[in-house]
Amino acid sequence: MSIEKQELFKSIETLPEELAFQVLDYIEYLKFNSIIYNAPKNLIIKDEEDLKKKLEKGIESTEKGEVYSLEEVFEEVQKI
């Protein structure tokens, strides 16, 4: 374990239970933000209008027969 992680662990150990839960919540928030920040931009839904556009595009693709097997999708996800 790195020195920074050891220091973090020691600091968390000394916190009252309520604050420790808040620290855990914040860590989860940071992890989520990291995932969003590193995700391909076309996968991020910016707002309700963006969601609607992406859903409409998906429906159009499906109607055109532009669909992929689940195996093909997982292969693409692994590449990303």
C-alpha positions as CSV (number, residue, x, y, z in Angstrom):
1,M,0.0,0.0,0.0
2,S,1.4,3.4,-0.9
3,I,2.2,6.0,1.7
4,E,-0.7,8.2,0.6
5,K,-3.2,5.4,1.0
6,Q,-1.8,4.5,4.4
7,E,-2.2,8.1,5.5
8,L,-5.7,8.2,4.1
9,F,-6.5,5.0,6.0
10,K,-5.2,6.4,9.2
11,S,-7.2,9.6,8.8
12,I,-10.4,7.7,8.1
13,E,-9.8,5.4,11.1
14,T,-9.8,8.4,13.5
15,L,-13.1,9.8,12.1
16,P,-16.4,9.4,13.9
17,E,-18.7,6.9,12.2
18,E,-20.9,9.6,10.6
19,L,-18.0,11.3,9.0
20,A,-16.5,8.0,7.8
21,F,-19.8,7.4,5.9
22,Q,-19.6,10.8,4.3
23,V,-16.0,10.1,3.2
24,L,-17.1,6.8,1.7
25,D,-19.9,8.6,-0.2
26,Y,-17.4,11.2,-1.5
27,I,-15.1,8.4,-2.6
28,E,-17.9,6.8,-4.6
29,Y,-18.7,10.3,-6.1
30,L,-15.1,10.7,-7.2
31,K,-15.0,7.2,-8.7
32,F,-18.2,7.9,-10.6
33,N,-16.9,11.2,-11.9
34,S,-13.7,9.5,-13.0
35,I,-15.7,7.0,-15.0
36,I,-17.8,9.7,-16.6
37,Y,-14.8,11.9,-17.4
38,N,-13.0,9.0,-19.1
39,A,-16.0,7.6,-21.0
40,P,-16.3,8.2,-24.8
41,K,-18.2,11.5,-25.2
42,N,-20.9,10.0,-27.5
43,L,-21.9,7.7,-24.6
44,I,-22.6,10.6,-22.2
45,I,-26.1,11.9,-22.0
46,K,-25.9,15.6,-21.5
47,D,-29.5,16.5,-20.9
48,E,-33.1,15.4,-21.7
49,E,-32.9,16.6,-25.3
50,D,-29.6,14.7,-25.9
51,L,-31.2,11.5,-24.5
52,K,-34.2,11.9,-26.8
53,K,-31.9,12.4,-29.9
54,K,-29.8,9.3,-29.0
55,L,-32.9,7.2,-28.4
56,E,-34.4,8.3,-31.8
57,K,-31.2,7.5,-33.5
58,G,-31.2,4.1,-31.9
59,I,-34.8,3.4,-33.0
60,E,-33.9,4.5,-36.6
61,S,-30.9,2.2,-36.6
62,T,-33.0,-0.7,-35.4
63,E,-35.7,0.0,-38.0
64,K,-33.0,0.0,-40.7
65,G,-31.8,-3.4,-39.5
66,E,-28.5,-1.9,-38.2
67,V,-28.4,-4.2,-35.2
68,Y,-25.6,-6.1,-33.6
69,S,-25.5,-9.4,-31.7
70,L,-24.8,-9.2,-28.0
71,E,-21.4,-10.9,-28.6
72,E,-20.5,-8.2,-31.1
73,V,-21.5,-5.5,-28.7
74,F,-19.3,-7.0,-25.9
75,E,-16.4,-7.2,-28.3
76,E,-16.7,-3.5,-29.0
77,V,-17.0,-2.6,-25.4
78,Q,-13.8,-4.6,-24.6
79,K,-12.0,-2.6,-27.3
80,I,-13.0,0.7,-25.6
